[in-house]
């Protein structure tokens, strides 16, 4: 029962692609969090609804590209 090197490389290639997509998603979420932080600094105090909507937008933008 031999292991095909071609199959092994295909698995590695797929895993690498998934890791790259995960890193890109994390970067997008980080950008969204930075935007929220900037808005909080600019406005001062954010009410709960605005904070919830900002957080939801970050999550949605990240999931759209996952």
C-alpha positions as CSV (number, residue, x, y, z in Angstrom):
1,X,0.0,0.0,0.0
2,X,2.1,2.9,-1.3
3,X,1.4,6.6,-0.8
4,X,1.4,8.6,-4.0
5,X,3.6,11.7,-3.9
6,X,1.2,13.4,-6.3
7,X,-1.7,13.0,-3.9
8,X,0.4,14.2,-1.1
9,X,1.4,17.4,-3.0
10,X,-2.2,18.0,-3.9
11,X,-3.2,17.8,-0.3
12,X,-0.4,20.2,0.7
13,X,-1.5,22.6,-2.0
14,X,-5.1,22.5,-0.9
15,X,-4.1,23.1,2.7
16,X,-1.9,26.0,1.8
17,X,-4.8,27.6,-0.2
18,X,-7.1,27.2,2.8
19,X,-4.5,28.7,5.1
20,X,-4.0,31.7,2.8
21,X,-7.8,32.3,2.6
22,X,-7.9,32.2,6.4
23,X,-5.1,34.7,6.8
24,X,-6.9,37.0,4.3
25,X,-10.1,36.7,6.3
26,X,-8.3,37.6,9.6
27,X,-6.7,40.6,7.9
28,X,-10.1,41.9,6.7
29,X,-11.6,41.4,10.2
30,X,-8.6,43.3,11.7
31,X,-9.2,46.2,9.3
32,X,-12.8,46.3,10.4
33,X,-11.8,46.3,14.1
34,X,-9.4,49.2,13.3
35,X,-12.3,51.1,11.8
36,X,-14.5,50.6,14.8
37,X,-11.6,51.8,17.1
38,X,-11.1,54.9,14.9
39,X,-14.9,55.6,15.1
40,X,-14.9,55.3,18.8
41,X,-11.9,57.6,19.1
42,X,-13.6,60.1,16.8
43,X,-17.0,60.1,18.3
44,X,-15.9,59.5,21.9
45,X,-18.7,57.4,23.3
46,X,-20.6,55.1,21.1
47,X,-24.1,53.9,22.1
48,X,-24.7,50.1,22.3
49,X,-26.7,49.9,19.0
50,X,-24.0,51.7,17.0
51,X,-21.3,49.4,18.5
52,X,-23.4,46.3,17.7
53,X,-24.0,47.4,14.1
54,X,-20.3,48.1,13.6
55,X,-19.3,44.7,15.0
56,X,-21.9,43.0,12.9
57,X,-20.5,44.8,9.7
58,X,-17.0,43.5,10.6
59,X,-18.2,39.9,11.0
60,X,-20.3,40.1,7.8
61,X,-17.5,41.5,5.7
62,X,-15.2,38.8,7.0
63,X,-17.7,36.0,6.3
64,X,-18.5,37.2,2.8
65,X,-14.9,36.5,1.6
66,X,-14.2,33.3,3.6
